[in-house]
Amino acid sequence: VRKVEAGEMDVSDLPFDFLTLAAQKIDPAWNDPGQVERDALLLLGAAVHTSTNSLVWALQEVFAWLDSNPDRAGELLDEQFVVRIAQESLRLHPVVPGLTRLATEDIDLPSGGRVPKGTVAMLRSGPASADPDVFGNDATEFNPDRPSPKKINRFGLAFGQGQHMCW
């Protein structure tokens, strides 16, 4: 960035990455070094705790499953089966531990409870995605052959549900 500022290098020759963008202060908030540090940590955390973490969990689950089902190893060549493995693993090991919402009005729950306006509520996606009433008596176990419940995705609430679902 200093070479670009000194006219010794063209801006198009700079790498396109977070550190370069931060050094260029593309976002005015990056005039604050503390904000750059927070954003860098957030980026690192997001990179480690998303697809990388999900892959590790899926591999752990499928290797354990293969120990009990060695005769089905050939199914790992079936793309749809691999998708079910990923979905089942995400159901059991969601990337985000919970989804928070702010109650903008008083809410009466079907259970008889009440959530007052202004309350921050959290739906813990892991336990909710392992509800035996929805996913069966073996809901806490990895089962890539699990039938898809009605009106709920195979991956449970790993990406949320409804209009605010993460796609």
MARMI-67004 format. One line per field, with one value per atom (N, C-alpha, C, O): residue number from 1; atom name; x negated, y negated, z. Coordinates in nm, 2 decimals, decimal comma. Layout:
n	c(NUM/...) .
atom	c(CA/...) .
px	c(X/...) .
py	c(Y/...) .
pz	c(Z/...) .
This chain:
n	c(1/1/1/1/2/2/2/2/3/3/3/3/4/4/4/4/5/5/5/5/6/6/6/6/7/7/7/7/8/8/8/8/9/9/9/9/10/10/10/10/11/11/11/11/12/12/12/12/13/13/13/13/14/14/14/14/15/15/15/15/16/16/16/16/17/17/17/17/18/18/18/18/19/19/19/19/20/20/20/20/21/21/21/21/22/22/22/22/23/23/23/23/24/24/24/24/25/25/25/25/26/26/26/26/27/27/27/27/28/28/28/28/29/29/29/29/30/30/30/30/31/31/31/31/32/32/32/32/33/33/33/33/34/34/34/34/35/35/35/35/36/36/36/36/37/37/37/37/38/38/38/38/39/39/39/39/40/40/40/40/41/41/41/41/42/42/42/42/43/43/43/43/44/44/44/44/45/45/45/45/46/46/46/46/47/47/47/47/48/48/48/48/49/49/49/49/50/50/50/50/51/51/51/51/52/52/52/52/53/53/53/53/54/54/54/54/55/55/55/55/56/56/56/56/57/57/57/57/58/58/58/58/59/59/59/59/60/60/60/60/61/61/61/61/62/62/62/62/63/63/63/63/64/64/64/64/65/65/65/65/66/66/66/66/67/67/67/67/68/68/68/68/69/69/69/69/70/70/70/70/71/71/71/71/72/72/72/72/73/73/73/73/74/74/74/74/75/75/75/75/76/76/76/76/77/77/77/77/78/78/78/78/79/79/79/79/80/80/80/80/81/81/81/81/82/82/82/82/83/83/83/83/84/84/84/84/85/85/85/85/86/86/86/86/87/87/87/87/88/88/88/88/89/89/89/89/90/90/90/90/91/91/91/91/92/92/92/92/93/93/93/93/94/94/94/94/95/95/95/95/96/96/96/96/97/97/97/97/98/98/98/98/99/99/99/99/100/100/100/100/101/101/101/101/102/102/102/102/103/103/103/103/104/104/104/104/105/105/105/105/106/106/106/106/107/107/107/107/108/108/108/108/109/109/109/109/110/110/110/110/111/111/111/111/112/112/112/112/113/113/113/113/114/114/114/114/115/115/115/115/116/116/116/116/117/117/117/117/118/118/118/118/119/119/119/119/120/120/120/120/121/121/121/121/122/122/122/122/123/123/123/123/124/124/124/124/125/125/125/125/126/126/126/126/127/127/127/127/128/128/128/128/129/129/129/129/130/130/130/130/131/131/131/131/132/132/132/132/133/133/133/133/134/134/134/134/135/135/135/135/136/136/136/136/137/137/137/137/138/138/138/138/139/139/139/139/140/140/140/140/141/141/141/141/142/142/142/142/143/143/143/143/144/144/144/144/145/145/145/145/146/146/146/146/147/147/147/147/148/148/148/148/149/149/149/149/150/150/150/150/151/151/151/151/152/152/152/152/153/153/153/153/154/154/154/154/155/155/155/155/156/156/156/156/157/157/157/157/158/158/158/158/159/159/159/159/160/160/160/160/161/161/161/161/162/162/162/162/163/163/163/163/164/164/164/164/165/165/165/165/166/166/166/166/167/167/167/167) .
atom	c(N/CA/C/O/N/CA/C/O/N/CA/C/O/N/CA/C/O/N/CA/C/O/N/CA/C/O/N/CA/C/O/N/CA/C/O/N/CA/C/O/N/CA/C/O/N/CA/C/O/N/CA/C/O/N/CA/C/O/N/CA/C/O/N/CA/C/O/N/CA/C/O/N/CA/C/O/N/CA/C/O/N/CA/C/O/N/CA/C/O/N/CA/C/O/N/CA/C/O/N/CA/C/O/N/CA/C/O/N/CA/C/O/N/CA/C/O/N/CA/C/O/N/CA/C/O/N/CA/C/O/N/CA/C/O/N/CA/C/O/N/CA/C/O/N/CA/C/O/N/CA/C/O/N/CA/C/O/N/CA/C/O/N/CA/C/O/N/CA/C/O/N/CA/C/O/N/CA/C/O/N/CA/C/O/N/CA/C/O/N/CA/C/O/N/CA/C/O/N/CA/C/O/N/CA/C/O/N/CA/C/O/N/CA/C/O/N/CA/C/O/N/CA/C/O/N/CA/C/O/N/CA/C/O/N/CA/C/O/N/CA/C/O/N/CA/C/O/N/CA/C/O/N/CA/C/O/N/CA/C/O/N/CA/C/O/N/CA/C/O/N/CA/C/O/N/CA/C/O/N/CA/C/O/N/CA/C/O/N/CA/C/O/N/CA/C/O/N/CA/C/O/N/CA/C/O/N/CA/C/O/N/CA/C/O/N/CA/C/O/N/CA/C/O/N/CA/C/O/N/CA/C/O/N/CA/C/O/N/CA/C/O/N/CA/C/O/N/CA/C/O/N/CA/C/O/N/CA/C/O/N/CA/C/O/N/CA/C/O/N/CA/C/O/N/CA/C/O/N/CA/C/O/N/CA/C/O/N/CA/C/O/N/CA/C/O/N/CA/C/O/N/CA/C/O/N/CA/C/O/N/CA/C/O/N/CA/C/O/N/CA/C/O/N/CA/C/O/N/CA/C/O/N/CA/C/O/N/CA/C/O/N/CA/C/O/N/CA/C/O/N/CA/C/O/N/CA/C/O/N/CA/C/O/N/CA/C/O/N/CA/C/O/N/CA/C/O/N/CA/C/O/N/CA/C/O/N/CA/C/O/N/CA/C/O/N/CA/C/O/N/CA/C/O/N/CA/C/O/N/CA/C/O/N/CA/C/O/N/CA/C/O/N/CA/C/O/N/CA/C/O/N/CA/C/O/N/CA/C/O/N/CA/C/O/N/CA/C/O/N/CA/C/O/N/CA/C/O/N/CA/C/O/N/CA/C/O/N/CA/C/O/N/CA/C/O/N/CA/C/O/N/CA/C/O/N/CA/C/O/N/CA/C/O/N/CA/C/O/N/CA/C/O/N/CA/C/O/N/CA/C/O/N/CA/C/O/N/CA/C/O/N/CA/C/O/N/CA/C/O/N/CA/C/O/N/CA/C/O/N/CA/C/O/N/CA/C/O/N/CA/C/O/N/CA/C/O/N/CA/C/O/N/CA/C/O/N/CA/C/O/N/CA/C/O/N/CA/C/O/N/CA/C/O/N/CA/C/O/N/CA/C/O/N/CA/C/O/N/CA/C/O/N/CA/C/O/N/CA/C/O/N/CA/C/O/N/CA/C/O/N/CA/C/O/N/CA/C/O/N/CA/C/O/N/CA/C/O/N/CA/C/O/N/CA/C/O/N/CA/C/O) .
px	c(-0,08/0,00/-0,09/-0,06/-0,20/-0,29/-0,35/-0,37/-0,38/-0,44/-0,33/-0,37/-0,21/-0,10/-0,09/-0,08/-0,09/-0,08/-0,20/-0,18/-0,32/-0,44/-0,44/-0,54/-0,35/-0,35/-0,45/-0,47/-0,50/-0,59/-0,53/-0,59/-0,40/-0,32/-0,18/-0,12/-0,12/0,02/0,11/0,08/0,22/0,32/0,37/0,40/0,38/0,43/0,33/0,37/0,20/0,11/0,11/0,04/0,19/0,20/0,29/0,37/0,25/0,34/0,48/0,49/0,58/0,71/0,74/0,80/0,71/0,73/0,76/0,75/0,80/0,85/0,74/0,77/0,62/0,51/0,48/0,46/0,49/0,46/0,58/0,55/0,70/0,82/0,81/0,84/0,77/0,77/0,66/0,67/0,54/0,43/0,47/0,42/0,55/0,60/0,71/0,75/0,76/0,87/1,00/1,06/1,03/1,14/1,27/1,36/1,28/1,39/1,34/1,24/1,40/1,36/1,34/1,26/1,41/1,40/1,26/1,21/1,19/1,05/0,95/0,83/0,99/0,89/0,86/0,76/0,95/0,93/0,86/0,92/0,73/0,66/0,73/0,72/0,81/0,88/0,99/1,02/1,05/1,16/1,10/1,16/0,98/0,91/0,88/0,91/0,84/0,81/0,94/0,93/1,04/1,17/1,22/1,27/1,21/1,26/1,17/1,22/1,04/0,95/0,98/0,98/1,01/1,04/1,18/1,19/1,27/1,40/1,38/1,44/1,31/1,28/1,21/1,25/1,11/1,04/1,14/1,14/1,22/1,31/1,42/1,45/1,47/1,56/1,50/1,57/1,38/1,32/1,29/1,31/1,26/1,23/1,36/1,36/1,46/1,57/1,69/1,80/1,67/1,78/1,75/1,76/1,72/1,70/1,59/1,60/1,48/1,37/1,41/1,39/1,48/1,53/1,63/1,63/1,72/1,83/1,77/1,82/1,66/1,60/1,54/1,55/1,47/1,41/1,52/1,50/1,63/1,74/1,80/1,82/1,82/1,88/1,78/1,83/1,65/1,56/1,55/1,55/1,56/1,56/1,68/1,67/1,80/1,92/1,92/1,96/1,87/1,88/1,78/1,80/1,66/1,56/1,62/1,60/1,68/1,74/1,86/1,87/1,94/2,05/1,99/2,05/1,88/1,82/1,77/1,78/1,73/1,68/1,80/1,78/1,92/2,04/2,11/2,19/2,07/2,13/2,03/2,04/1,93/1,82/1,87/1,81/1,98/2,03/2,09/2,13/2,11/2,18/2,08/2,12/1,95/1,85/1,86/1,84/1,91/1,93/2,03/2,03/2,12/2,22/2,16/2,22/2,04/1,97/1,94/1,90/1,96/1,94/2,07/2,07/2,18/2,31/2,32/2,32/2,33/2,34/2,45/2,43/2,57/2,68/2,66/2,70/2,59/2,56/2,46/2,48/2,36/2,27/2,34/2,31/2,44/2,51/2,59/2,59/2,65/2,72/2,62/2,66/2,50/2,40/2,37/2,37/2,36/2,33/2,45/2,43/2,57/2,69/2,70/2,74/2,68/2,70/2,59/2,62/2,47/2,37/2,40/2,37/2,45/2,48/2,60/2,60/2,69/2,80/2,74/2,79/2,65/2,59/2,49/2,47/2,42/2,31/2,32/2,25/2,43/2,45/2,33/2,27/2,30/2,19/2,22/2,13/2,35/2,39/2,46/2,56/2,42/2,48/2,63/2,70/2,66/2,80/2,83/2,74/2,96/3,01/3,08/3,18/3,04/3,10/3,20/3,18/3,30/3,40/3,44/3,45/3,48/3,53/3,68/3,73/3,75/3,90/3,94/3,91/4,01/4,05/4,19/4,24/4,25/4,38/4,39/4,31/4,48/4,51/4,55/4,63/4,50/4,53/4,58/4,51/4,70/4,75/4,71/4,74/4,64/4,59/4,70/4,78/4,70/4,79/4,78/4,88/4,66/4,64/4,71/4,72/4,76/4,82/4,72/4,76/4,60/4,50/4,52/4,60/4,44/4,46/4,32/4,23/4,30/4,17/4,21/4,27/4,16/4,20/4,12/4,01/4,19/4,12/3,99/3,98/3,89/3,76/3,66/3,54/3,72/3,64/3,56/3,61/3,43/3,35/3,37/3,33/3,42/3,44/3,34/3,30/3,30/3,21/3,27/3,31/3,27/3,31/3,18/3,10/3,15/3,03/3,05/3,12/2,99/3,01/2,97/3,03/2,86/2,82/2,93/2,97/2,97/3,08/3,21/3,28/3,24/3,37/3,36/3,46/3,24/3,23/3,21/3,20/3,22/3,21/3,33/3,33/3,44/3,57/3,62/3,65/3,64/3,68/3,83/3,86/3,91/4,04/4,04/4,14/3,93/3,92/3,83/3,87/3,72/3,62/3,61/3,53/3,70/3,70/3,62/3,55/3,64/3,59/3,43/3,37/3,37/3,23/3,18/3,07/3,25/3,22/3,08/3,03/3,02/2,89/2,78/2,66/2,82/2,72/2,71/2,81/2,59/2,57/2,63/2,61/2,72/2,79/2,82/2,91/2,73/2,75/2,87/2,91/2,93/3,05/3,18/3,29/3,16/3,28/3,38/3,34/3,51/3,61/3,62/3,60/3,64/3,66/3,79/3,90/3,79/3,92/4,00/3,95/4,13/4,22/4,20/4,19/4,19/4,18/4,05/4,04/3,95/3,82/3,71/3,72/3,61/3,50/3,42/3,42/3,36/3,28/3,17/3,13/3,12/3,01/3,07/2,99/3,19/3,25/3,25/3,28/3,21/3,21/3,07/3,04/2,98/2,84/2,83/2,73/2,92/2,92/3,04/3,07/3,11/3,23/3,35/3,35/3,46/3,58/3,67/3,65/3,75/3,84/3,77/3,67/3,83/3,79/3,65/3,59/3,59/3,46/3,35/3,24/3,39/3,30/3,17/3,18/3,06/2,93/2,92/2,92/2,91/2,88/2,75/2,70) .
py	c(0,12/0,00/-0,12/-0,22/-0,12/-0,24/-0,26/-0,37/-0,15/-0,17/-0,23/-0,31/-0,19/-0,25/-0,40/-0,48/-0,43/-0,57/-0,65/-0,77/-0,59/-0,66/-0,66/-0,72/-0,60/-0,60/-0,49/-0,50/-0,40/-0,30/-0,17/-0,08/-0,17/-0,04/-0,08/-0,17/0,00/-0,03/0,04/0,15/-0,02/0,04/0,17/0,26/0,19/0,32/0,44/0,55/0,41/0,51/0,55/0,65/0,49/0,52/0,65/0,68/0,73/0,85/0,81/0,70/0,89/0,86/0,95/1,05/0,90/0,97/0,87/0,75/0,93/0,84/0,75/0,63/0,80/0,71/0,59/0,48/0,62/0,51/0,41/0,29/0,46/0,37/0,29/0,17/0,35/0,28/0,17/0,06/0,21/0,11/-0,01/-0,12/0,02/-0,09/-0,17/-0,28/-0,12/-0,18/-0,20/-0,31/-0,09/-0,09/-0,13/-0,20/-0,07/-0,10/-0,21/-0,19/-0,32/-0,43/-0,39/-0,45/-0,28/-0,24/-0,18/-0,17/-0,15/-0,09/-0,19/-0,16/-0,32/-0,42/-0,39/-0,43/-0,31/-0,27/-0,13/-0,03/-0,12/0,01/0,11/0,23/0,07/0,17/0,24/0,35/0,16/0,21/0,31/0,41/0,28/0,37/0,50/0,61/0,49/0,61/0,70/0,82/0,63/0,70/0,77/0,88/0,70/0,75/0,87/0,97/0,86/0,97/1,09/1,21/1,07/1,19/1,25/1,37/1,17/1,22/1,30/1,41/1,25/1,32/1,45/1,55/1,45/1,58/1,68/1,79/1,63/1,72/1,77/1,89/1,69/1,73/1,84/1,94/1,82/1,92/2,05/2,16/2,05/2,17/2,24/2,37/2,17/2,23/2,25/2,27/2,24/2,27/2,39/2,50/2,38/2,50/2,59/2,71/2,53/2,62/2,70/2,83/2,64/2,71/2,82/2,93/2,78/2,87/2,99/3,11/2,97/3,09/3,18/3,30/3,13/3,22/3,30/3,42/3,24/3,31/3,42/3,53/3,38/3,48/3,60/3,71/3,57/3,68/3,77/3,89/3,71/3,79/3,88/3,99/3,82/3,90/4,01/4,12/3,98/4,08/4,19/4,31/4,16/4,27/4,36/4,48/4,30/4,38/4,47/4,58/4,41/4,48/4,60/4,71/4,57/4,68/4,80/4,91/4,77/4,88/4,97/5,10/4,92/5,00/5,05/5,14/4,99/5,02/5,04/4,97/5,12/5,13/5,18/5,15/5,26/5,30/5,19/5,22/5,08/4,97/4,86/4,75/4,89/4,79/4,74/4,62/4,82/4,78/4,67/4,60/4,66/4,55/4,41/4,31/4,41/4,28/4,22/4,10/4,30/4,25/4,19/4,13/4,20/4,15/4,01/3,98/3,91/3,77/3,74/3,66/3,80/3,77/3,83/3,77/3,94/4,00/3,90/3,88/3,85/3,76/3,63/3,58/3,58/3,47/3,50/3,42/3,62/3,66/3,67/3,63/3,71/3,72/3,58/3,55/3,48/3,34/3,29/3,22/3,31/3,26/3,32/3,24/3,45/3,51/3,46/3,44/3,44/3,39/3,25/3,21/3,16/3,03/3,02/2,94/3,12/3,12/3,15/3,09/3,24/3,27/3,17/3,16/3,11/3,02/2,88/2,85/2,81/2,68/2,58/2,58/2,50/2,41/2,30/2,26/2,25/2,15/2,22/2,29/2,20/2,27/2,22/2,30/2,11/2,06/1,94/1,87/1,92/1,81/1,71/1,76/1,59/1,49/1,40/1,37/1,36/1,27/1,18/1,22/1,06/0,96/0,96/0,93/0,98/0,97/0,83/0,75/0,80/0,66/0,63/0,52/0,74/0,73/0,85/0,94/0,84/0,96/1,08/1,06/1,19/1,32/1,42/1,45/1,48/1,59/1,72/1,74/1,80/1,93/2,04/2,04/2,14/2,25/2,32/2,38/2,32/2,39/2,32/2,38/2,20/2,12/2,02/1,93/2,02/1,92/1,79/1,78/1,69/1,56/1,50/1,51/1,44/1,37/1,22/1,18/1,14/1,00/0,92/0,96/0,82/0,73/0,68/0,65/0,68/0,64/0,75/0,73/0,87/0,99/1,04/1,05/1,07/1,14/1,29/1,34/1,36/1,50/1,58/1,53/1,69/1,77/1,91/1,98/1,95/2,09/2,17/2,14/2,26/2,34/2,45/2,54/2,42/2,51/2,65/2,74/2,68/2,82/2,90/3,00/2,86/2,94/2,94/3,04/2,83/2,83/2,92/2,98/2,94/3,03/3,17/3,26/3,20/3,34/3,38/3,46/3,31/3,34/3,48/3,49/3,57/3,71/3,70/3,79/3,60/3,59/3,56/3,59/3,50/3,45/3,55/3,59/3,59/3,66/3,81/3,88/3,86/4,00/4,03/3,94/4,15/4,19/4,19/4,18/4,20/4,19/4,06/4,04/3,95/3,82/3,77/3,68/3,82/3,77/3,85/3,83/3,95/4,03/4,00/3,95/4,02/3,99/4,11/4,22/4,07/4,16/4,10/4,03/4,12/4,06/4,11/4,06/4,22/4,27/4,22/4,26/4,12/4,07/4,01/3,93/4,04/3,98/3,83/3,79/3,75/3,61/3,58/3,62/3,51/3,48/3,38/3,30/3,38/3,29/3,15/3,12/3,06/2,92/2,87/2,76/2,96/2,93/2,98/3,10/2,91/2,95/3,07/3,08/3,15/3,26/3,21/3,29/3,09/3,04/2,97/2,91/2,99/2,93/2,78/2,72/2,72/2,57/2,52/2,40/2,59/2,55/2,41/2,34/2,38/2,26/2,17/2,08/2,21/2,14/2,19/2,30/2,12/2,17/2,04/1,94/2,06/1,95/1,84/1,86/1,72/1,61/1,56/1,49/1,59/1,55/1,66/1,65/1,76/1,88/1,83/1,76/1,88/1,85/1,94/2,06/1,89/1,96/1,93/1,99) .
pz	c(0,00/0,00/0,00/-0,07/0,08/0,08/-0,06/-0,10/-0,13/-0,27/-0,36/-0,45/-0,35/-0,43/-0,40/-0,49/-0,27/-0,23/-0,27/-0,30/-0,29/-0,33/-0,48/-0,54/-0,55/-0,70/-0,76/-0,88/-0,68/-0,72/-0,77/-0,82/-0,75/-0,78/-0,82/-0,76/-0,91/-0,95/-0,85/-0,80/-0,81/-0,72/-0,76/-0,68/-0,89/-0,95/-0,92/-0,93/-0,88/-0,85/-0,70/-0,66/-0,62/-0,48/-0,47/-0,55/-0,37/-0,35/-0,30/-0,24/-0,33/-0,29/-0,17/-0,18/-0,05/0,08/0,19/0,17/0,30/0,41/0,46/0,47/0,47/0,53/0,44/0,48/0,30/0,21/0,21/0,21/0,22/0,22/0,35/0,35/0,46/0,59/0,58/0,63/0,52/0,51/0,43/0,45/0,33/0,24/0,31/0,26/0,42/0,49/0,40/0,40/0,33/0,24/0,32/0,27/0,44/0,53/0,62/0,69/0,63/0,72/0,86/0,94/0,91/1,04/1,07/1,18/0,96/0,97/1,00/1,01/1,02/1,07/1,22/1,27/1,28/1,42/1,42/1,37/1,46/1,46/1,54/1,51/1,65/1,73/1,64/1,66/1,55/1,47/1,37/1,34/1,32/1,23/1,30/1,24/1,42/1,50/1,52/1,51/1,56/1,59/1,46/1,46/1,35/1,22/1,18/1,12/1,20/1,16/1,25/1,20/1,38/1,46/1,42/1,42/1,39/1,34/1,22/1,20/1,12/1,00/1,02/0,96/1,11/1,14/1,21/1,17/1,30/1,37/1,27/1,28/1,18/1,09/0,99/0,96/0,96/0,87/0,94/0,87/1,06/1,14/1,18/1,18/1,22/1,29/1,19/1,24/1,06/0,97/0,89/0,95/0,77/0,68/0,73/0,72/0,78/0,83/0,94/0,95/1,04/1,16/1,12/1,17/1,02/0,98/0,91/0,93/0,83/0,76/0,86/0,85/0,97/1,07/1,14/1,15/1,18/1,24/1,15/1,19/1,02/0,92/0,90/0,90/0,90/0,88/1,00/0,99/1,12/1,25/1,25/1,28/1,21/1,22/1,11/1,14/0,99/0,89/0,92/0,89/0,97/1,00/1,11/1,11/1,21/1,32/1,26/1,29/1,17/1,11/1,02/1,02/0,95/0,87/0,95/0,91/1,07/1,16/1,19/1,20/1,20/1,22/1,09/1,09/0,98/0,85/0,74/0,64/0,76/0,66/0,52/0,42/0,52/0,39/0,31/0,19/0,36/0,29/0,25/0,20/0,25/0,22/0,07/0,04/-0,02/-0,15/-0,17/-0,27/-0,08/-0,09/-0,08/-0,11/-0,03/-0,02/-0,16/-0,17/-0,26/-0,40/-0,45/-0,56/-0,38/-0,42/-0,37/-0,25/-0,46/-0,42/-0,32/-0,23/-0,35/-0,26/-0,12/-0,02/-0,11/0,02/0,09/0,22/0,02/0,09/0,13/0,24/0,06/0,10/0,23/0,32/0,24/0,36/0,48/0,59/0,45/0,56/0,61/0,73/0,52/0,56/0,64/0,74/0,59/0,65/0,79/0,89/0,81/0,94/1,03/1,15/0,98/1,07/1,11/1,23/1,02/1,06/1,16/1,25/1,15/1,24/1,38/1,48/1,39/1,53/1,57/1,70/1,48/1,52/1,44/1,36/1,48/1,41/1,43/1,53/1,33/1,33/1,44/1,51/1,44/1,54/1,65/1,63/1,77/1,88/1,91/1,98/1,87/1,89/1,80/1,75/1,79/1,71/1,81/1,88/1,81/1,91/1,83/1,72/1,91/1,86/1,97/2,09/1,94/2,03/2,02/1,91/2,13/2,12/2,11/2,20/2,00/1,98/2,04/2,03/2,09/2,16/2,25/2,24/2,34/2,43/2,35/2,26/2,39/2,31/2,41/2,51/2,38/2,46/2,39/2,27/2,46/2,41/2,42/2,51/2,33/2,34/2,47/2,51/2,53/2,66/2,77/2,88/2,75/2,86/2,91/2,99/2,87/2,92/2,84/2,75/2,88/2,82/2,80/2,89/2,69/2,66/2,65/2,56/2,75/2,76/2,65/2,61/2,60/2,50/2,55/2,67/2,47/2,51/2,55/2,57/2,56/2,60/2,48/2,37/2,51/2,41/2,43/2,54/2,34/2,35/2,26/2,15/2,30/2,22/2,20/2,29/2,07/2,04/2,02/1,93/2,11/2,10/1,99/2,01/1,88/1,76/1,78/1,72/1,85/1,87/1,94/1,89/2,06/2,13/2,05/2,05/1,99/1,91/1,79/1,76/1,74/1,62/1,66/1,58/1,79/1,84/1,92/2,01/1,89/1,95/1,91/1,79/2,00/1,95/1,90/1,82/1,94/1,89/1,74/1,67/1,69/1,55/1,47/1,36/1,53/1,46/1,50/1,44/1,58/1,62/1,75/1,80/1,80/1,93/1,92/2,03/1,81/1,80/1,75/1,69/1,79/1,74/1,78/1,71/1,88/1,92/1,85/1,88/1,77/1,70/1,55/1,50/1,50/1,35/1,27/1,29/1,18/1,10/0,96/0,94/0,86/0,73/0,66/0,55/0,71/0,65/0,72/0,69/0,81/0,88/0,78/0,70/0,80/0,71/0,74/0,86/0,64/0,66/0,73/0,68/0,84/0,90/0,82/0,74/0,84/0,77/0,81/0,93/0,72/0,74/0,81/0,85/0,82/0,88/0,79/0,74/0,77/0,69/0,75/0,88/0,67/0,72/0,82/0,91/0,79/0,88/1,00/1,07/1,03/1,15/1,15/1,05/1,25/1,26/1,25/1,29/1,18/1,17/1,10/1,12/1,01/0,94/0,97/0,90/1,08/1,11/1,04/0,99/1,04/0,98/0,94/1,01/0,84/0,81/0,73/0,66/0,74/0,66/0,69/0,60/0,80/0,84/0,82/0,88/0,75/0,73/0,65/0,55/0,69/0,63/0,51/0,52/0,39/0,27/0,22/0,12) .
